[in-house]
Amino acid sequence: MNSNPTVALFGECMIELQGEAFGAMRQTFGGDTLNTAVYLARSGAAHGVRATYATGLGDDRYSDEMLRRWQLEGVGSELVRRVPGRVPGLYTISVDARGERTFTYWRDSSAARAYFEVPQTPLEQSAGGLDALYFSGISLAILDPVSRERLFEVARRVRAGGGRVIFDNNYRPRLWADPQTARLAYAQALGLADIALVTLDDEQLLYGDASLADSRVRSLATPCGEVVIKQGGAPVIVRLAGAPPIEVPAVRVERVVDTTAAGDSFAGAYLAARLAGATPADSAAAGARLAAQVIQHRGAIIAPELIRL
């Protein structure tokens, strides 16, 4: 791997509205893979780890402003495809007294879904030279079967070129026709992945497990060389092939304000540290520290000055 690796992250960024229905709302943007890209860019800057985002954007002013802000964050835009006539998706966040969030989405005709509707995308053109490719279960869910297979082919080409493939299991049932379709797609993704980032609640939801313990056993048996299991406030579990799992404590937070992007920020810090050469344990500790900061503030992407690590 290059001493200054580039990570391509594929997915969807949407307009985010925070606030009460029919009340004042704050407008920003977010999406699982974009959140990870921003936190990866921030965490990796000092170590020469670069993040670049692959997605579809429209030709509207919201898309223009998203692109501008990503570039200010140090996230590369050379893999973005502009789709004339399309616009970004939109979602609202409602947060309860415990900081748990509920989302409402408007994304069926978003530009990101049309990314592969051309013979060759910027991501496909660059696949052979990438050091790593990151995508999530949500990335898979927004694509039709043909486009999904093209993303898997990108993953194969990245691995063939000596790069790593990272899959995050983020699962949103509403985006899938049925759980079985999702399970088959996840099996393909995990078969291609070098690193699997697993949110245990999502694993249980996808497979209908009776307990989180059952989900944990399945996750540890995943054929990836590196499996990272996120368990909310419980310790992170990291398992490398041929080695016993290790536990890394979560960071205690007195008051959780908003859990949005907890897993995304963890992923960004973990991958930045890991690709810079840190051990899995140290990388998981870095992820836990950043996630603990993020959940103490509202919104998916918090201001850099709010982070005290």
Phi, psi and omega in degrees: 000145180298154177290339175236077188290148174250129178250123173266131179242124180254136177171210186228134171248137182235164170288133181248130175245124179248130177147192182266147178303130180062021174240192179293135179229142176266134184257128173210210180214162179180176182162145192306310184287327176292319176302315179298319180300316181295312181291330174293316179298316179295313184288328185270348186304318183287345183249005179078015178268124186250140176250137174226141189252132178250119180196174171258136175233154179278193177248028182261173184290331177293319177296319178301316184289323174303310182302316180298317183289325176298318181296324176296330178280355182085014177271126181293153183235010185290345180260003177285137174246124177277131184244103182303136177086349178261163178225166176291156170290174182219145174214155174246152177241130169244133184241132180272185186294339180267001181088002178282143189247154174233135183249146168234129189244148167228095190217005189299329182243030183291157181297327183299326180294339182263010186305317185268013181274038172220160182300326183213126180262162175302324179295316179295323179294333185259356191306317185294340183255007182275143176276335179200150175233130180238132172210169187232175174299328176290322175304316180293322187292331183278353183260148171285166185304321180293315179295323178299318179293326177294323175295319176299323178294324174301316179301317178299318181291324177298314179295320179298331179272007178093004179272174180253150176245130181239128179240129176253131191277016181317122186235125176235104186307324184296340182275352184247148177296323179194161182299325182297320177299318178296317181299319179295318178295320179295321179299319177296316181297315181293330176292339180261346190276142170271327179232129175248123175258116189243121168271118191296323178300319180293323178299316179296318181295319182294317186260356178066035182293149179290333182211161175293333178298320177296319179296323179295317179299315179298316183298320180293337179271359179303137186286008178288151178293334184222121181238129180238118184253119179264130186233037180065237181278354178274166183301148171283138177250130178238129178232120173262149181304130177081004181231152178291152178296149174241154178247137178238121185299144170286164178267127181290133178239125183292318183224113176274124182265317185200118182276002178305131177070016176300309180290326180294317180291321175304312182300317181299314181289320179300311183292323178300315180291317184295316181287343175273358175107004179288158177290160176303320181295314179293325179293319178295322177296320177297318177298317180295321179296316182292315180302321179297326177288316185297320185284358176268005181222159181279148174096161182286317184243109182270159182297141181305325183289348178277349183269122178234097184253000000 
